[in-house]
Amino acid sequence: MKRVFFASDPAAAGFIQGVLENEGIQCMVKNRLLFGASGELPPTECWPEVWVMEDGDEDRAREIIEAVTAAGEEGPGWTCPGCGEQLDPVFTQCWNCGRERS
Ligand SMILES: [Zn+2]
């Protein structure tokens, strides 16, 4: 198994999982249940992580994730004009309703 993504929000991790599964890549989200439950850990220690089951899917999974996020982009988050969801800056598309970032 390989970790290909981690997110500051469980819903964002779930979105990535859904995108990968649509592409036929088996994956799972770790830490979803720990989110917000472990105040003693640094925040990044309990961020949800997306793992691919097959190591051979890692490169393809990363390409797919790059296509739906703007990897490495810094800056403030944005608010979806479609549904009002608060989104991390890495996302180019709303994971809640699918609307493109304007
Ligand atoms: Zn939206």
Backbone and ligand atoms as CSV (ligand in chain L), in Angstrom:
chain,resi,resn,atom,element,x,y,z
A,1,MET,N,N,0.842,-1.196,0.000
A,1,MET,CA,C,0.000,0.000,0.000
A,1,MET,C,C,0.873,1.241,0.000
A,2,LYS,N,N,0.385,2.267,-0.672
A,2,LYS,CA,C,1.131,3.522,-0.755
A,2,LYS,C,C,0.211,4.680,-0.418
A,3,ARG,N,N,0.738,5.626,0.351
A,3,ARG,CA,C,-0.043,6.825,0.628
A,3,ARG,C,C,0.137,7.798,-0.524
A,4,VAL,N,N,-0.964,8.280,-1.073
A,4,VAL,CA,C,-0.865,9.171,-2.220
A,4,VAL,C,C,-1.404,10.571,-1.940
A,5,PHE,N,N,-2.085,10.729,-0.826
A,5,PHE,CA,C,-2.708,12.034,-0.589
A,5,PHE,C,C,-3.049,12.165,0.879
A,6,PHE,N,N,-2.911,13.360,1.408
A,6,PHE,CA,C,-3.569,13.616,2.680
A,6,PHE,C,C,-4.245,14.972,2.653
A,7,ALA,N,N,-5.311,15.057,3.398
A,7,ALA,CA,C,-6.196,16.212,3.308
A,7,ALA,C,C,-6.469,16.747,4.705
A,8,SER,N,N,-6.808,18.021,4.775
A,8,SER,CA,C,-7.128,18.612,6.071
A,8,SER,C,C,-8.592,18.391,6.429
A,9,ASP,N,N,-9.307,17.706,5.563
A,9,ASP,CA,C,-10.740,17.540,5.775
A,9,ASP,C,C,-11.159,16.134,5.347
A,10,PRO,N,N,-11.903,15.418,6.183
A,10,PRO,CA,C,-12.302,14.047,5.812
A,10,PRO,C,C,-13.115,13.992,4.529
A,11,ALA,N,N,-13.925,15.008,4.280
A,11,ALA,CA,C,-14.734,14.998,3.061
A,11,ALA,C,C,-13.850,15.121,1.824
A,12,ALA,N,N,-12.770,15.882,1.943
A,12,ALA,CA,C,-11.848,16.019,0.813
A,12,ALA,C,C,-11.161,14.694,0.527
A,13,ALA,N,N,-10.774,13.981,1.584
A,13,ALA,CA,C,-10.167,12.662,1.394
A,13,ALA,C,C,-11.173,11.710,0.736
A,14,GLY,N,N,-12.415,11.810,1.148
A,14,GLY,CA,C,-13.446,10.964,0.553
A,14,GLY,C,C,-13.659,11.274,-0.920
A,15,PHE,N,N,-13.530,12.562,-1.263
A,15,PHE,CA,C,-13.648,12.965,-2.660
A,15,PHE,C,C,-12.548,12.327,-3.503
A,16,ILE,N,N,-11.298,12.404,-2.995
A,16,ILE,CA,C,-10.170,11.812,-3.723
A,16,ILE,C,C,-10.367,10.305,-3.862
A,17,GLN,N,N,-10.835,9.671,-2.792
A,17,GLN,CA,C,-11.096,8.231,-2.854
A,17,GLN,C,C,-12.101,7.915,-3.963
A,18,GLY,N,N,-13.145,8.724,-4.035
A,18,GLY,CA,C,-14.162,8.503,-5.059
A,18,GLY,C,C,-13.623,8.666,-6.466
A,19,VAL,N,N,-12.779,9.696,-6.651
A,19,VAL,CA,C,-12.188,9.935,-7.970
A,19,VAL,C,C,-11.326,8.739,-8.383
A,20,LEU,N,N,-10.510,8.237,-7.458
A,20,LEU,CA,C,-9.617,7.114,-7.774
A,20,LEU,C,C,-10.428,5.849,-8.061
A,21,GLU,N,N,-11.463,5.628,-7.276
A,21,GLU,CA,C,-12.277,4.427,-7.494
A,21,GLU,C,C,-12.991,4.484,-8.840
A,22,ASN,N,N,-13.365,5.686,-9.253
A,22,ASN,CA,C,-13.970,5.837,-10.585
A,22,ASN,C,C,-13.001,5.437,-11.684
A,23,GLU,N,N,-11.693,5.578,-11.396
A,23,GLU,CA,C,-10.656,5.221,-12.372
A,23,GLU,C,C,-10.235,3.765,-12.226
A,24,GLY,N,N,-10.893,3.048,-11.332
A,24,GLY,CA,C,-10.598,1.630,-11.172
A,24,GLY,C,C,-9.432,1.340,-10.241
A,25,ILE,N,N,-9.047,2.343,-9.449
A,25,ILE,CA,C,-7.941,2.153,-8.508
A,25,ILE,C,C,-8.513,1.875,-7.122
A,26,GLN,N,N,-8.121,0.760,-6.547
A,26,GLN,CA,C,-8.599,0.414,-5.209
A,26,GLN,C,C,-7.846,1.235,-4.176
A,27,CYS,N,N,-8.579,1.873,-3.293
A,27,CYS,CA,C,-7.923,2.706,-2.297
A,27,CYS,C,C,-8.761,2.761,-1.035
A,28,MET,N,N,-8.155,3.331,0.012
A,28,MET,CA,C,-8.868,3.468,1.276
A,28,MET,C,C,-8.435,4.765,1.958
A,29,VAL,N,N,-9.278,5.235,2.865
A,29,VAL,CA,C,-8.952,6.427,3.640
A,29,VAL,C,C,-8.586,5.988,5.057
A,30,LYS,N,N,-7.423,6.419,5.505
A,30,LYS,CA,C,-7.000,6.163,6.889
A,30,LYS,C,C,-7.196,7.427,7.702
A,31,ASN,N,N,-7.363,7.228,8.990
A,31,ASN,CA,C,-7.456,8.342,9.945
A,31,ASN,C,C,-8.780,9.075,9.920
A,32,ARG,N,N,-9.711,8.637,9.101
A,32,ARG,CA,C,-10.966,9.378,9.027
A,32,ARG,C,C,-11.627,9.444,10.410
A,33,LEU,N,N,-11.559,8.336,11.140
A,33,LEU,CA,C,-12.244,8.297,12.429
A,33,LEU,C,C,-11.484,9.035,13.525
A,34,LEU,N,N,-10.174,9.212,13.301
A,34,LEU,CA,C,-9.377,9.920,14.304
A,34,LEU,C,C,-9.553,11.421,14.204
A,35,PHE,N,N,-10.064,11.863,13.060
A,35,PHE,CA,C,-10.115,13.297,12.795
A,35,PHE,C,C,-10.865,14.019,13.907
A,36,GLY,N,N,-10.182,14.991,14.518
A,36,GLY,CA,C,-10.817,15.804,15.535
A,36,GLY,C,C,-10.939,15.133,16.879
A,37,ALA,N,N,-10.476,13.885,16.996
A,37,ALA,CA,C,-10.650,13.156,18.244
A,37,ALA,C,C,-9.363,13.081,19.055
A,38,SER,N,N,-8.275,13.557,18.493
A,38,SER,CA,C,-6.991,13.395,19.165
A,38,SER,C,C,-6.308,14.746,19.338
A,39,GLY,N,N,-6.728,15.475,20.342
A,39,GLY,CA,C,-6.205,16.814,20.563
A,39,GLY,C,C,-4.740,16.875,20.927
A,40,GLU,N,N,-4.151,15.745,21.352
A,40,GLU,CA,C,-2.758,15.773,21.763
A,40,GLU,C,C,-1.797,15.613,20.593
A,41,LEU,N,N,-2.286,15.156,19.483
A,41,LEU,CA,C,-1.417,14.975,18.318
A,41,LEU,C,C,-1.351,16.274,17.517
A,42,PRO,N,N,-0.211,16.515,16.855
A,42,PRO,CA,C,-0.182,17.655,15.920
A,42,PRO,C,C,-1.249,17.446,14.853
A,43,PRO,N,N,-1.832,18.522,14.353
A,43,PRO,CA,C,-2.956,18.370,13.397
A,43,PRO,C,C,-2.627,17.470,12.217
A,44,THR,N,N,-1.418,17.570,11.678
A,44,THR,CA,C,-1.116,16.760,10.491
A,44,THR,C,C,-1.052,15.276,10.818
A,45,GLU,N,N,-0.854,14.935,12.107
A,45,GLU,CA,C,-0.781,13.525,12.477
A,45,GLU,C,C,-2.138,12.834,12.369
A,46,CYS,N,N,-3.205,13.598,12.410
A,46,CYS,CA,C,-4.518,12.963,12.354
A,46,CYS,C,C,-5.303,13.389,11.118
A,47,TRP,N,N,-4.596,13.954,10.153
A,47,TRP,CA,C,-5.271,14.266,8.895
A,47,TRP,C,C,-5.624,12.974,8.175
A,48,PRO,N,N,-6.777,12.969,7.523
A,48,PRO,CA,C,-7.140,11.781,6.749
A,48,PRO,C,C,-6.138,11.553,5.606
A,49,GLU,N,N,-5.800,10.288,5.383
A,49,GLU,CA,C,-4.848,9.934,4.332
A,49,GLU,C,C,-5.520,8.983,3.353
A,50,VAL,N,N,-5.187,9.153,2.071
A,50,VAL,CA,C,-5.693,8.231,1.058
A,50,VAL,C,C,-4.551,7.313,0.638
A,51,TRP,N,N,-4.791,6.010,0.711
A,51,TRP,CA,C,-3.793,5.002,0.351
A,51,TRP,C,C,-4.322,4.164,-0.809
A,52,VAL,N,N,-3.436,3.859,-1.758
A,52,VAL,CA,C,-3.813,2.905,-2.798
A,52,VAL,C,C,-3.409,1.502,-2.338
A,53,MET,N,N,-4.225,0.520,-2.684
A,53,MET,CA,C,-3.987,-0.846,-2.220
A,53,MET,C,C,-2.818,-1.489,-2.974
A,54,GLU,N,N,-2.722,-1.176,-4.267
A,54,GLU,CA,C,-1.672,-1.775,-5.097
A,54,GLU,C,C,-0.563,-0.755,-5.313
A,55,ASP,N,N,0.667,-1.132,-4.957
A,55,ASP,CA,C,1.783,-0.197,-5.134
A,55,ASP,C,C,1.910,0.267,-6.584
A,56,GLY,N,N,1.585,-0.606,-7.521
A,56,GLY,CA,C,1.709,-0.274,-8.935
A,56,GLY,C,C,0.758,0.814,-9.400
A,57,ASP,N,N,-0.247,1.095,-8.601
A,57,ASP,CA,C,-1.206,2.151,-8.966
A,57,ASP,C,C,-0.763,3.530,-8.490
A,58,GLU,N,N,0.361,3.577,-7.758
A,58,GLU,CA,C,0.748,4.837,-7.122
A,58,GLU,C,C,0.936,5.977,-8.127
A,59,ASP,N,N,1.713,5.720,-9.191
A,59,ASP,CA,C,2.013,6.807,-10.131
A,59,ASP,C,C,0.747,7.315,-10.805
A,60,ARG,N,N,-0.098,6.380,-11.208
A,60,ARG,CA,C,-1.327,6.782,-11.882
A,60,ARG,C,C,-2.237,7.546,-10.920
A,61,ALA,N,N,-2.292,7.072,-9.685
A,61,ALA,CA,C,-3.121,7.752,-8.695
A,61,ALA,C,C,-2.648,9.191,-8.498
A,62,ARG,N,N,-1.333,9.378,-8.443
A,62,ARG,CA,C,-0.807,10.731,-8.253
A,62,ARG,C,C,-1.155,11.631,-9.435
A,63,GLU,N,N,-1.086,11.085,-10.637
A,63,GLU,CA,C,-1.448,11.868,-11.826
A,63,GLU,C,C,-2.919,12.292,-11.768
A,64,ILE,N,N,-3.754,11.366,-11.365
A,64,ILE,CA,C,-5.185,11.659,-11.284
A,64,ILE,C,C,-5.441,12.724,-10.224
A,65,ILE,N,N,-4.767,12.588,-9.086
A,65,ILE,CA,C,-4.945,13.560,-8.009
A,65,ILE,C,C,-4.456,14.941,-8.462
A,66,GLU,N,N,-3.342,14.959,-9.188
A,66,GLU,CA,C,-2.854,16.244,-9.691
A,66,GLU,C,C,-3.846,16.893,-10.636
A,67,ALA,N,N,-4.585,16.057,-11.354
A,67,ALA,CA,C,-5.553,16.595,-12.310
A,67,ALA,C,C,-6.753,17.250,-11.613
A,68,VAL,N,N,-7.070,16.815,-10.416
A,68,VAL,CA,C,-8.221,17.396,-9.714
A,68,VAL,C,C,-7.808,18.379,-8.617
A,69,THR,N,N,-6.514,18.472,-8.363
A,69,THR,CA,C,-6.029,19.464,-7.415
A,69,THR,C,C,-4.955,20.289,-8.112
A,70,ALA,N,N,-4.629,21.419,-7.550
A,70,ALA,CA,C,-3.502,22.200,-8.034
A,70,ALA,C,C,-2.373,21.946,-7.053
A,71,ALA,N,N,-1.668,20.827,-7.243
A,71,ALA,CA,C,-0.693,20.362,-6.256
A,71,ALA,C,C,0.338,21.430,-5.966
A,72,GLY,N,N,0.559,21.674,-4.693
A,72,GLY,CA,C,1.586,22.613,-4.287
A,72,GLY,C,C,1.140,24.063,-4.272
A,73,GLU,N,N,-0.042,24.322,-4.721
A,73,GLU,CA,C,-0.496,25.711,-4.746
A,73,GLU,C,C,-0.687,26.236,-3.328
A,74,GLU,N,N,-0.123,27.414,-3.084
A,74,GLU,CA,C,-0.277,28.033,-1.771
A,74,GLU,C,C,-1.371,29.090,-1.858
A,75,GLY,N,N,-1.772,29.546,-0.705
A,75,GLY,CA,C,-2.731,30.640,-0.695
A,75,GLY,C,C,-3.957,30.288,0.118
A,76,PRO,N,N,-4.863,31.233,0.199
A,76,PRO,CA,C,-6.063,31.013,0.996
A,76,PRO,C,C,-6.993,30.006,0.345
A,77,GLY,N,N,-7.862,29.457,1.137
A,77,GLY,CA,C,-8.889,28.599,0.577
A,77,GLY,C,C,-9.892,29.429,-0.211
A,78,TRP,N,N,-10.862,28.775,-0.753
A,78,TRP,CA,C,-11.869,29.480,-1.537
A,78,TRP,C,C,-13.246,28.949,-1.202
A,79,THR,N,N,-14.233,29.716,-1.537
A,79,THR,CA,C,-15.612,29.334,-1.253
A,79,THR,C,C,-16.298,28.968,-2.556
A,80,CYS,N,N,-16.914,27.813,-2.582
A,80,CYS,CA,C,-17.592,27.366,-3.797
A,80,CYS,C,C,-18.761,28.292,-4.119
A,81,PRO,N,N,-18.798,28.814,-5.351
A,81,PRO,CA,C,-19.928,29.675,-5.724
A,81,PRO,C,C,-21.225,28.889,-5.906
A,82,GLY,N,N,-21.110,27.557,-6.018
A,82,GLY,CA,C,-22.298,26.754,-6.245
A,82,GLY,C,C,-23.027,26.382,-4.964
A,83,CYS,N,N,-22.250,25.955,-3.947
A,83,CYS,CA,C,-22.900,25.446,-2.741
A,83,CYS,C,C,-22.401,26.108,-1.465
A,84,GLY,N,N,-21.387,26.994,-1.581
A,84,GLY,CA,C,-20.910,27.705,-0.413
A,84,GLY,C,C,-19.931,26.931,0.440
A,85,GLU,N,N,-19.501,25.754,-0.027
A,85,GLU,CA,C,-18.554,24.947,0.721
A,85,GLU,C,C,-17.204,25.670,0.818
A,86,GLN,N,N,-16.556,25.567,1.991
A,86,GLN,CA,C,-15.198,26.104,2.149
A,86,GLN,C,C,-14.215,25.041,1.660
A,87,LEU,N,N,-13.311,25.445,0.733
A,87,LEU,CA,C,-12.423,24.465,0.116
A,87,LEU,C,C,-10.962,24.826,0.332
A,88,ASP,N,N,-10.128,23.793,0.442
A,88,ASP,CA,C,-8.688,24.001,0.544
A,88,ASP,C,C,-8.175,24.555,-0.786
A,89,PRO,N,N,-7.061,25.321,-0.730
A,89,PRO,CA,C,-6.542,25.923,-1.964
A,89,PRO,C,C,-6.097,24.894,-3.003
A,90,VAL,N,N,-5.768,23.667,-2.568
A,90,VAL,CA,C,-5.287,22.679,-3.539
A,90,VAL,C,C,-6.381,22.224,-4.501
A,91,PHE,N,N,-7.618,22.422,-4.148
A,91,PHE,CA,C,-8.683,21.901,-5.002
A,91,PHE,C,C,-9.058,22.872,-6.115
A,92,THR,N,N,-9.124,22.360,-7.318
A,92,THR,CA,C,-9.534,23.166,-8.466
A,92,THR,C,C,-11.026,22.997,-8.717
A,93,GLN,N,N,-11.617,22.102,-7.968
A,93,GLN,CA,C,-13.004,21.730,-8.192
A,93,GLN,C,C,-13.630,21.463,-6.828
A,94,CYS,N,N,-14.892,21.837,-6.663
A,94,CYS,CA,C,-15.573,21.604,-5.391
A,94,CYS,C,C,-15.827,20.112,-5.218
A,95,TRP,N,N,-15.367,19.561,-4.087
A,95,TRP,CA,C,-15.610,18.128,-3.868
A,95,TRP,C,C,-17.024,17.865,-3.388
A,96,ASN,N,N,-17.734,18.917,-3.082
A,96,ASN,CA,C,-19.110,18.730,-2.615
A,96,ASN,C,C,-20.098,18.664,-3.779
A,97,CYS,N,N,-19.970,19.623,-4.719
A,97,CYS,CA,C,-20.949,19.661,-5.819
A,97,CYS,C,C,-20.294,19.559,-7.195
A,98,GLY,N,N,-18.942,19.552,-7.254
A,98,GLY,CA,C,-18.272,19.328,-8.526
A,98,GLY,C,C,-18.032,20.566,-9.359
A,99,ARG,N,N,-18.413,21.720,-8.840
A,99,ARG,CA,C,-18.257,22.953,-9.608
A,99,ARG,C,C,-16.776,23.341,-9.706
A,100,GLU,N,N,-16.376,23.859,-10.884
A,100,GLU,CA,C,-15.002,24.307,-11.086
A,100,GLU,C,C,-14.755,25.593,-10.317
A,101,ARG,N,N,-13.493,25.740,-9.851
A,101,ARG,CA,C,-13.105,26.993,-9.225
A,101,ARG,C,C,-13.095,28.090,-10.292
A,102,SER,N,N,-13.680,29.234,-9.950
A,102,SER,CA,C,-13.764,30.294,-10.967
A,102,SER,C,C,-12.502,31.137,-10.967
L,1,ZN,ZN,ZN,-19.782,23.242,-4.340
